[in-house]
Amino acid sequence: YRKGFEPLVEGFLHLPYGNLERVESFLKENAEDVASIIVEPIQGEGGINVPPPGFLKGLRELADQFNVLLIVDEIQTGLMRTGTFLASEQENVVPDILLLGKGLGGGLPIGFLASRKDVGEKMGIGGHTSTMAGNPVVCASGKALLEALSKEVSSSRIESSSKLFFENLTRIAESSNFIREVRGKGLMIGIECRKPVGNLLKIMEEKGVLALNAGINVVRFLPPLIINRDEILKVCETLEESVKLVEEA
Ligand SMILES: Cc1ncc(COP(=O)(O)O)c(C=O)c1O
């Protein structure tokens, strides 16, 4: 997933996702040289990878133990996507720096960083800014989005939509050779296939369902949080028909 993005920013080391032992053994040897751990609660672009339970909490404990910052990127997982306002809440984790974006702008481009007060103060005025930062129109859209989210999207709504998705997708996967696994949490869903999904996505688009891939062989569903029962069933039915067409081809 780094291909095409080189040269990468220097000074970052990538460790296997979900593997606390590797993080711990690295920090034991190198904590002096480490400023922070940056992590997604569920990997988005990487293929909707859900880490083992306790991974985020374990990272929080290691960050405290070794005196490094924990930066949690909730740009895909945040804003109720996985059933709670932030996915980190599910492990009672409070990040030192939190990132949000995408849907927060309600369609307008936005990026958001919040930090522990003392961490933010160390950045100094102007230490973290950009030309368009704090744009009033975009911030107004973000404020409206948060109000609408709290009125219209509850944890129980996400839970029941998620259950309906997973019940149908699991059934479809069981009778398909093309699908390897269905995984995710809340309304962040990945369908890992045995082959690249480009053609499948094209067929689904022709049938009126827009979806993106995550990596080469994962179909990603991150639908609007207000998706209703009929729409979920339509999406699943379209996936089922499209998978059949791909299998027959
Ligand atoms: C988890 C995550 N973090 C960060 C980004 C980058 O966001 P932006 O394009 O707003 O810089 C993305 C974009 O896909 C993302 O999925």
The ligand as an SDF file (V2000), in Angstrom:
LIG
                    3D

 16 16  0  0  0  0  0  0  0  0999 V2000
   -7.1920    6.4550    7.9090 C   0  0  0  0  0  0  0  0  0  0  0  0
   -6.8110    7.5940    7.0000 C   0  0  0  0  0  0  0  0  0  0  0  0
   -6.0060    8.5550    7.4750 N   0  0  0  0  0  0  0  0  0  0  0  0
   -5.6590    9.6060    6.7040 C   0  0  0  0  0  0  0  0  0  0  0  0
   -6.1130    9.7230    5.3990 C   0  0  0  0  0  0  0  0  0  0  0  0
   -5.7150   10.9220    4.5900 C   0  0  0  0  0  0  0  0  0  0  0  0
   -6.7460   11.8240    4.6140 O   0  0  0  0  0  0  0  0  0  0  0  0
   -6.6840   13.1660    3.7410 P   0  0  0  0  0  0  0  0  0  0  0  0
   -6.8880   12.7450    2.3420 O   0  0  0  0  0  0  0  0  0  0  0  0
   -7.8030   13.9900    4.2760 O   0  0  0  0  0  0  0  0  0  0  0  0
   -5.3270   13.7550    3.9790 O   0  0  0  0  0  0  0  0  0  0  0  0
   -6.9220    8.7380    4.8770 C   0  0  0  0  0  0  0  0  0  0  0  0
   -7.3930    8.8300    3.4750 C   0  0  0  0  0  0  0  0  0  0  0  0
   -7.8910    7.8970    2.9060 O   0  0  0  0  0  0  0  0  0  0  0  0
   -7.2820    7.6460    5.6870 C   0  0  0  0  0  0  0  0  0  0  0  0
   -8.0770    6.6810    5.2210 O   0  0  0  0  0  0  0  0  0  0  0  0
  1  2  1  0
  2  3  1  0
  2 15  2  0
  3  4  2  0
  4  5  1  0
  5  6  1  0
  5 12  2  0
  6  7  1  0
  7  8  1  0
  8  9  2  0
  8 10  1  0
  8 11  1  0
 12 13  1  0
 12 15  1  0
 13 14  2  0
 15 16  1  0
M  END
$$$$
